[in-house]
Amino acid sequence: MDYIPEDHNKPDKKHTELMGKVISLKDLVNYADGTVASRMIINHKTGNITLFSFDENEGLSEHTAPFDAVVTILDGECEVWVAGQTSLMKEGETIIFPANVPHALSAITKFKMSLTMIRE
């Protein structure tokens, strides 16, 4: 499935209520049957943090991004591809997708991830 956010330039309206509080990232986005769900928790010109949940067998098709992206698995397991190399990932593991390098991911089980993108 190709995930196309409705408007990646708009933060979640509730993000300000998270400021200054201890939170569990994986609890901030719920699973949705047969789809990918997301919640942006920080959005600035210099970068953003978005949480995603993927139902089993869902994923993001191969694409590139103009900036490095840091992905941390918060729950479950997935398979990632970076420049043709495949890796399995599970809760607690992190990968950096380099700018302008093709990458994709697919759920092995339901999984949640945090995506941090810092713009130059």
OpenMM code with the backbone's topology and positions (N, CA, C; nanometers):
from openmm import Vec3, app, unit

residues = "MET ASP TYR ILE PRO GLU ASP HIS ASN LYS PRO ASP LYS LYS HIS THR GLU LEU MET GLY LYS VAL ILE SER LEU LYS ASP LEU VAL ASN TYR ALA ASP GLY THR VAL ALA SER ARG MET ILE ILE ASN HIS LYS THR GLY ASN ILE THR LEU PHE SER PHE ASP GLU ASN GLU GLY LEU SER GLU HIS THR ALA PRO PHE ASP ALA VAL VAL THR ILE LEU ASP GLY GLU CYS GLU VAL TRP VAL ALA GLY GLN THR SER LEU MET LYS GLU GLY GLU THR ILE ILE PHE PRO ALA ASN VAL PRO HIS ALA LEU SER ALA ILE THR LYS PHE LYS MET SER LEU THR MET ILE ARG GLU".split()
positions = [
    Vec3(0.0840, -0.1182, 0.0000),
    Vec3(0.0000, 0.0000, 0.0000),
    Vec3(0.0879, 0.1237, 0.0000),
    Vec3(0.0557, 0.2202, -0.0812),
    Vec3(0.1238, 0.3482, -0.0770),
    Vec3(0.0563, 0.4335, 0.0284),
    Vec3(0.1343, 0.4860, 0.1214),
    Vec3(0.0788, 0.5756, 0.2230),
    Vec3(0.1028, 0.7177, 0.1770),
    Vec3(-0.0025, 0.7922, 0.1655),
    Vec3(0.0086, 0.9329, 0.1288),
    Vec3(-0.0627, 1.0128, 0.2370),
    Vec3(0.0127, 1.0860, 0.3184),
    Vec3(-0.0508, 1.1606, 0.4267),
    Vec3(-0.1444, 1.2672, 0.3717),
    Vec3(-0.2489, 1.2954, 0.4488),
    Vec3(-0.3451, 1.3965, 0.4048),
    Vec3(-0.2778, 1.5318, 0.3878),
    Vec3(-0.2013, 1.5729, 0.4863),
    Vec3(-0.1275, 1.6981, 0.4765),
    Vec3(-0.0130, 1.6925, 0.5755),
    Vec3(0.1055, 1.6563, 0.5270),
    Vec3(0.2202, 1.6395, 0.6143),
    Vec3(0.2721, 1.7724, 0.6682),
    Vec3(0.2139, 1.8834, 0.6257),
    Vec3(0.2577, 2.0127, 0.6763),
    Vec3(0.1749, 2.0595, 0.7953),
    Vec3(0.0738, 1.9825, 0.8305),
    Vec3(-0.0095, 2.0187, 0.9449),
    Vec3(0.0178, 1.9225, 1.0598),
    Vec3(0.0562, 1.9755, 1.1774),
    Vec3(0.0767, 1.8868, 1.2912),
    Vec3(-0.0567, 1.8401, 1.3461),
    Vec3(-0.0526, 1.7288, 1.4190),
    Vec3(-0.1709, 1.6821, 1.4896),
    Vec3(-0.2134, 1.7946, 1.5842),
    Vec3(-0.3398, 1.8319, 1.5817),
    Vec3(-0.3871, 1.9431, 1.6639),
    Vec3(-0.3655, 1.9184, 1.8119),
    Vec3(-0.3530, 1.7915, 1.8504),
    Vec3(-0.3341, 1.7587, 1.9910),
    Vec3(-0.1873, 1.7572, 2.0325),
    Vec3(-0.0947, 1.7834, 1.9368),
    Vec3(0.0469, 1.7694, 1.9719),
    Vec3(0.0891, 1.8615, 2.0838),
    Vec3(0.0278, 1.9787, 2.0967),
    Vec3(0.0671, 2.0714, 2.2018),
    Vec3(0.0328, 2.0168, 2.3405),
    Vec3(-0.0681, 1.9302, 2.3499),
    Vec3(-0.1018, 1.8743, 2.4812),
    Vec3(0.0004, 1.7711, 2.5277),
    Vec3(0.0908, 1.7314, 2.4396),
    Vec3(0.1941, 1.6352, 2.4756),
    Vec3(0.3180, 1.7026, 2.5345),
    Vec3(0.3332, 1.8315, 2.5105),
    Vec3(0.4530, 1.9034, 2.5527),
    Vec3(0.4716, 1.8979, 2.7040),
    Vec3(0.5937, 1.8658, 2.7451),
    Vec3(0.6286, 1.8660, 2.8862),
    Vec3(0.5785, 1.7454, 2.9641),
    Vec3(0.5230, 1.6451, 2.8956),
    Vec3(0.4693, 1.5273, 2.9632),
    Vec3(0.5496, 1.4042, 2.9259),
    Vec3(0.5572, 1.3098, 3.0184),
    Vec3(0.6186, 1.1807, 2.9894),
    Vec3(0.5163, 1.0994, 2.9109),
    Vec3(0.5567, 1.0476, 2.7949),
    Vec3(0.4633, 0.9760, 2.7077),
    Vec3(0.5252, 0.8450, 2.6599),
    Vec3(0.4412, 0.7543, 2.6174),
    Vec3(0.4843, 0.6306, 2.5521),
    Vec3(0.4469, 0.6461, 2.4053),
    Vec3(0.5462, 0.6566, 2.3182),
    Vec3(0.5190, 0.6819, 2.1768),
    Vec3(0.4271, 0.5770, 2.1162),
    Vec3(0.4483, 0.4501, 2.1492),
    Vec3(0.3673, 0.3456, 2.0859),
    Vec3(0.2203, 0.3516, 2.1274),
    Vec3(0.1903, 0.4214, 2.2356),
    Vec3(0.0508, 0.4360, 2.2777),
    Vec3(-0.0208, 0.5532, 2.2099),
    Vec3(0.0524, 0.6333, 2.1325),
    Vec3(-0.0062, 0.7528, 2.0715),
    Vec3(-0.0670, 0.7288, 1.9336),
    Vec3(-0.0474, 0.6094, 1.8776),
    Vec3(-0.1083, 0.5764, 1.7488),
    Vec3(-0.1670, 0.4358, 1.7606),
    Vec3(-0.2905, 0.4197, 1.7143),
    Vec3(-0.3595, 0.2912, 1.7238),
    Vec3(-0.3506, 0.2138, 1.5931),
    Vec3(-0.3642, 0.0825, 1.6034),
    Vec3(-0.3729, -0.0009, 1.4849),
    Vec3(-0.5098, 0.0165, 1.4207),
    Vec3(-0.5141, 0.0077, 1.2879),
    Vec3(-0.6393, 0.0139, 1.2125),
    Vec3(-0.6379, -0.1024, 1.1138),
    Vec3(-0.7448, -0.1815, 1.1127),
    Vec3(-0.7516, -0.2999, 1.0272),
    Vec3(-0.7315, -0.2648, 0.8804),
    Vec3(-0.6398, -0.3364, 0.8157),
    Vec3(-0.6200, -0.3264, 0.6719),
    Vec3(-0.5585, -0.1986, 0.6208),
    Vec3(-0.4921, -0.1227, 0.7074),
    Vec3(-0.4401, 0.0055, 0.6609),
    Vec3(-0.3195, 0.0519, 0.7427),
    Vec3(-0.2701, 0.1695, 0.7068),
    Vec3(-0.1619, 0.2379, 0.7761),
    Vec3(-0.2223, 0.3619, 0.8409),
    Vec3(-0.1948, 0.3815, 0.9691),
    Vec3(-0.2426, 0.5014, 1.0391),
    Vec3(-0.1211, 0.5824, 1.0828),
    Vec3(-0.1399, 0.7133, 1.0985),
    Vec3(-0.0271, 0.7965, 1.1401),
    Vec3(-0.0736, 0.9082, 1.2322),
    Vec3(0.0240, 0.9598, 1.3057),
    Vec3(0.0002, 1.0760, 1.3917),
    Vec3(0.1285, 1.1558, 1.3992),
    Vec3(0.1240, 1.2791, 1.3511),
    Vec3(0.2396, 1.3679, 1.3586),
    Vec3(0.2408, 1.4301, 1.4978),
    Vec3(0.3554, 1.4215, 1.5653),
    Vec3(0.3613, 1.4797, 1.6994),
    Vec3(0.4491, 1.6045, 1.7060),
    Vec3(0.5381, 1.6204, 1.6093),
    Vec3(0.6191, 1.7431, 1.5973),
    Vec3(0.6282, 1.7760, 1.4489),
    Vec3(0.6067, 1.9027, 1.4153),
    Vec3(0.6210, 1.9451, 1.2762),
    Vec3(0.6727, 2.0884, 1.2724),
    Vec3(0.7963, 2.1016, 1.2275),
    Vec3(0.8590, 2.2327, 1.2138),
    Vec3(0.9278, 2.2398, 1.0779),
    Vec3(0.9643, 2.3575, 1.0358),
    Vec3(1.0354, 2.3728, 0.9089),
    Vec3(1.1656, 2.2935, 0.9088),
    Vec3(1.2243, 2.2762, 1.0259),
    Vec3(1.3530, 2.2067, 1.0364),
    Vec3(1.3395, 2.0551, 1.0472),
    Vec3(1.2186, 2.0042, 1.0687),
    Vec3(1.2003, 1.8605, 1.0757),
    Vec3(1.0700, 1.8208, 1.1422),
    Vec3(1.0432, 1.6894, 1.1418),
    Vec3(0.9201, 1.6413, 1.2034),
    Vec3(0.9389, 1.5010, 1.2606),
    Vec3(0.8455, 1.4651, 1.3499),
    Vec3(0.8381, 1.3307, 1.4052),
    Vec3(0.6959, 1.2827, 1.3827),
    Vec3(0.6844, 1.1675, 1.3164),
    Vec3(0.5535, 1.1097, 1.2876),
    Vec3(0.5527, 0.9654, 1.3348),
    Vec3(0.4440, 0.9258, 1.3984),
    Vec3(0.4252, 0.7886, 1.4427),
    Vec3(0.3349, 0.7182, 1.3433),
    Vec3(0.3650, 0.5913, 1.3150),
    Vec3(0.2856, 0.5127, 1.2208),
    Vec3(0.2494, 0.3787, 1.2834),
    Vec3(0.1327, 0.3277, 1.2461),
    Vec3(0.0980, 0.1887, 1.2759),
    Vec3(0.0607, 0.1226, 1.1442),
    Vec3(0.1047, -0.0019, 1.1280),
    Vec3(0.0801, -0.0780, 1.0061),
    Vec3(0.0094, -0.2071, 1.0428),
    Vec3(-0.0992, -0.2366, 0.9746),
    Vec3(-0.1615, -0.3665, 0.9921),
    Vec3(-0.0721, -0.4706, 0.9250),
    Vec3(-0.0888, -0.5961, 0.9614),
    Vec3(-0.0105, -0.7036, 0.9026),
    Vec3(-0.0224, -0.6999, 0.7502),
    Vec3(0.0889, -0.7203, 0.6807),
    Vec3(0.0984, -0.7207, 0.5342),
    Vec3(0.0837, -0.5840, 0.4690),
    Vec3(0.0769, -0.4774, 0.5462),
    Vec3(0.0759, -0.3420, 0.4903),
    Vec3(0.2198, -0.2910, 0.4853),
    Vec3(0.2435, -0.1819, 0.4149),
    Vec3(0.3779, -0.1270, 0.4083),
    Vec3(0.3831, 0.0017, 0.3303),
    Vec3(0.5031, 0.0457, 0.3052),
    Vec3(0.5285, 0.1635, 0.2218),
    Vec3(0.6081, 0.1171, 0.1018),
    Vec3(0.5612, 0.1511, -0.0176),
    Vec3(0.6304, 0.1107, -0.1393),
    Vec3(0.7628, 0.1859, -0.1526),
    Vec3(0.8491, 0.1341, -0.2382),
    Vec3(0.9811, 0.1934, -0.2556),
    Vec3(0.9697, 0.3395, -0.2978),
    Vec3(1.0489, 0.4233, -0.2323),
    Vec3(1.0494, 0.5669, -0.2607),
    Vec3(1.1823, 0.6242, -0.2114),
    Vec3(1.2052, 0.7509, -0.2385),
    Vec3(1.3198, 0.8227, -0.1843),
    Vec3(1.2692, 0.9459, -0.1118),
    Vec3(1.3543, 1.0015, -0.0280),
    Vec3(1.3233, 1.1263, 0.0426),
    Vec3(1.4460, 1.2164, 0.0312),
    Vec3(1.4258, 1.3467, 0.0297),
    Vec3(1.5388, 1.4377, 0.0118),
    Vec3(1.6263, 1.4558, 0.1361),
    Vec3(1.5857, 1.3948, 0.2488),
    Vec3(1.6600, 1.4096, 0.3738),
    Vec3(1.6763, 1.2730, 0.4393),
    Vec3(1.7767, 1.2592, 0.5264),
    Vec3(1.7913, 1.1370, 0.6043),
    Vec3(1.6666, 1.1185, 0.6902),
    Vec3(1.6273, 0.9935, 0.7117),
    Vec3(1.5119, 0.9622, 0.7949),
    Vec3(1.5524, 0.8546, 0.8951),
    Vec3(1.5196, 0.8757, 1.0215),
    Vec3(1.5502, 0.7808, 1.1276),
    Vec3(1.4206, 0.7098, 1.1652),
    Vec3(1.4204, 0.5767, 1.1525),
    Vec3(1.3032, 0.4956, 1.1841),
    Vec3(1.3362, 0.4068, 1.3033),
    Vec3(1.2518, 0.4117, 1.4070),
    Vec3(1.2647, 0.3254, 1.5235),
    Vec3(1.1380, 0.2429, 1.5362),
    Vec3(1.1529, 0.1126, 1.5485),
    Vec3(1.0383, 0.0232, 1.5628),
    Vec3(0.9935, 0.0271, 1.7089),
    Vec3(0.8668, 0.0580, 1.7297),
    Vec3(0.8093, 0.0718, 1.8637),
    Vec3(0.7361, -0.0530, 1.9092),
    Vec3(0.6903, -0.1349, 1.8135),
    Vec3(0.6120, -0.2538, 1.8449),
    Vec3(0.6096, -0.3428, 1.7207),
    Vec3(0.6147, -0.4731, 1.7371),
    Vec3(0.6015, -0.5653, 1.6249),
    Vec3(0.7282, -0.5828, 1.5442),
    Vec3(0.7100, -0.6366, 1.4205),
    Vec3(0.8238, -0.6665, 1.3336),
    Vec3(0.7939, -0.6254, 1.1896),
    Vec3(0.8998, -0.5857, 1.1192),
    Vec3(0.8853, -0.5491, 0.9780),
    Vec3(1.0105, -0.5866, 0.9017),
    Vec3(1.0000, -0.5758, 0.7713),
    Vec3(1.1127, -0.5968, 0.6815),
    Vec3(1.1371, -0.4646, 0.6112),
    Vec3(1.2633, -0.4241, 0.6021),
    Vec3(1.2969, -0.2993, 0.5333),
    Vec3(1.3941, -0.3287, 0.4202),
    Vec3(1.3872, -0.2464, 0.3181),
    Vec3(1.4797, -0.2526, 0.2049),
    Vec3(1.5443, -0.1157, 0.1903),
    Vec3(1.6759, -0.1146, 0.1836),
    Vec3(1.7508, 0.0091, 0.1610),
    Vec3(1.8519, -0.0207, 0.0510),
    Vec3(1.8369, 0.0467, -0.0601),
    Vec3(1.9287, 0.0304, -0.1737),
    Vec3(1.9462, -0.1165, -0.2091),
    Vec3(1.8363, -0.1922, -0.2073),
    Vec3(1.8387, -0.3316, -0.2466),
    Vec3(1.8771, -0.4304, -0.1386),
    Vec3(1.9144, -0.3819, -0.0198),
    Vec3(1.9513, -0.4708, 0.0909),
    Vec3(1.8325, -0.4864, 0.1855),
    Vec3(1.8005, -0.6102, 0.2216),
    Vec3(1.6863, -0.6401, 0.3078),
    Vec3(1.7313, -0.6656, 0.4508),
    Vec3(1.6560, -0.6110, 0.5471),
    Vec3(1.6824, -0.6337, 0.6889),
    Vec3(1.5508, -0.6565, 0.7609),
    Vec3(1.5542, -0.7447, 0.8606),
    Vec3(1.4393, -0.7633, 0.9487),
    Vec3(1.4590, -0.6745, 1.0700),
    Vec3(1.3506, -0.6127, 1.1157),
    Vec3(1.3587, -0.5240, 1.2318),
    Vec3(1.2498, -0.5593, 1.3316),
    Vec3(1.2811, -0.5361, 1.4605),
    Vec3(1.1842, -0.5609, 1.5662),
    Vec3(1.1888, -0.4462, 1.6673),
    Vec3(1.0964, -0.4515, 1.7613),
    Vec3(1.0837, -0.3472, 1.8633),
    Vec3(1.2189, -0.3097, 1.9226),
    Vec3(1.2434, -0.1789, 1.9301),
    Vec3(1.3656, -0.1267, 1.9895),
    Vec3(1.4788, -0.1037, 1.8915),
    Vec3(1.4641, -0.1508, 1.7672),
    Vec3(1.5706, -0.1333, 1.6693),
    Vec3(1.5470, -0.0090, 1.5834),
    Vec3(1.6572, 0.0482, 1.5362),
    Vec3(1.6534, 0.1730, 1.4595),
    Vec3(1.7357, 0.1579, 1.3327),
    Vec3(1.6911, 0.2227, 1.2269),
    Vec3(1.7656, 0.2284, 1.1012),
    Vec3(1.7610, 0.3715, 1.0488),
    Vec3(1.8647, 0.4113, 0.9784),
    Vec3(1.8677, 0.5429, 0.9141),
    Vec3(1.8570, 0.5215, 0.7642),
    Vec3(1.7523, 0.5767, 0.7043),
    Vec3(1.7366, 0.5739, 0.5595),
    Vec3(1.8100, 0.6963, 0.5055),
    Vec3(1.9171, 0.6766, 0.4272),
    Vec3(1.9919, 0.7903, 0.3746),
    Vec3(1.9101, 0.8707, 0.2727),
    Vec3(1.9355, 0.9984, 0.2683),
    Vec3(1.8689, 1.0862, 0.1716),
    Vec3(1.8933, 1.0361, 0.0304),
    Vec3(1.7900, 1.0443, -0.0522),
    Vec3(1.7965, 1.0133, -0.1955),
    Vec3(1.8326, 0.8683, -0.2283),
    Vec3(1.8186, 0.7773, -0.1336),
    Vec3(1.8442, 0.6352, -0.1555),
    Vec3(1.7106, 0.5617, -0.1485),
    Vec3(1.6780, 0.4776, -0.2465),
    Vec3(1.5499, 0.4068, -0.2445),
    Vec3(1.5361, 0.3179, -0.1207),
    Vec3(1.4180, 0.3234, -0.0596),
    Vec3(1.3889, 0.2408, 0.0567),
    Vec3(1.2394, 0.2090, 0.0605),
    Vec3(1.2053, 0.1031, 0.1331),
    Vec3(1.0666, 0.0593, 0.1475),
    Vec3(1.0571, -0.0237, 0.2749),
    Vec3(0.9345, -0.0517, 0.3183),
    Vec3(0.9163, -0.1403, 0.4323),
    Vec3(0.7830, -0.2115, 0.4229),
    Vec3(0.7761, -0.3261, 0.4925),
    Vec3(0.6565, -0.4083, 0.4903),
    Vec3(0.6385, -0.4756, 0.6255),
    Vec3(0.5144, -0.4799, 0.6733),
    Vec3(0.4849, -0.5410, 0.8020),
    Vec3(0.4933, -0.6929, 0.7933),
    Vec3(0.5650, -0.7532, 0.8863),
    Vec3(0.5631, -0.8980, 0.9033),
    Vec3(0.4490, -0.9318, 0.9994),
    Vec3(0.4433, -0.8545, 1.1085),
    Vec3(0.3310, -0.8571, 1.2020),
    Vec3(0.2782, -0.7139, 1.2051),
    Vec3(0.1697, -0.6899, 1.2746),
    Vec3(0.1325, -0.5506, 1.2985),
    Vec3(0.2535, -0.4850, 1.3622),
    Vec3(0.2841, -0.3623, 1.3209),
    Vec3(0.3956, -0.2937, 1.3858),
    Vec3(0.3735, -0.1438, 1.3883),
    Vec3(0.4443, -0.0802, 1.4817),
    Vec3(0.4410, 0.0647, 1.4967),
    Vec3(0.5830, 0.1164, 1.4869),
    Vec3(0.5956, 0.2369, 1.4320),
    Vec3(0.7283, 0.2973, 1.4189),
    Vec3(0.7203, 0.4476, 1.4390),
    Vec3(0.8346, 0.5021, 1.4742),
    Vec3(0.8537, 0.6461, 1.4823),
    Vec3(0.9449, 0.6862, 1.3670),
    Vec3(0.9059, 0.7896, 1.2937),
    Vec3(0.9859, 0.8414, 1.1826),
    Vec3(1.0290, 0.9832, 1.2183),
    Vec3(1.1597, 1.0056, 1.2230),
    Vec3(1.2135, 1.1386, 1.2495),
    Vec3(1.2878, 1.1842, 1.1257),
    Vec3(1.2468, 1.2989, 1.0719),
    Vec3(1.3143, 1.3538, 0.9552),
    Vec3(1.3623, 1.4938, 0.9899),
    Vec3(1.4922, 1.5148, 0.9726),
    Vec3(1.5536, 1.6459, 0.9977),
    Vec3(1.5865, 1.7058, 0.8615),
    Vec3(1.5324, 1.8234, 0.8369),
    Vec3(1.5574, 1.8894, 0.7084),
    Vec3(1.6817, 1.9768, 0.7203),
    Vec3(1.7545, 1.9888, 0.6104),
    Vec3(1.8755, 2.0712, 0.6128),
    Vec3(1.8426, 2.2144, 0.5787),
] * unit.nanometer
topology = app.Topology()
chain = topology.addChain("A")
for resn in residues:
    res = topology.addResidue(resn, chain)
    for name in ("N", "CA", "C"):
        topology.addAtom(name, app.Element.getBySymbol(name[0]), res)
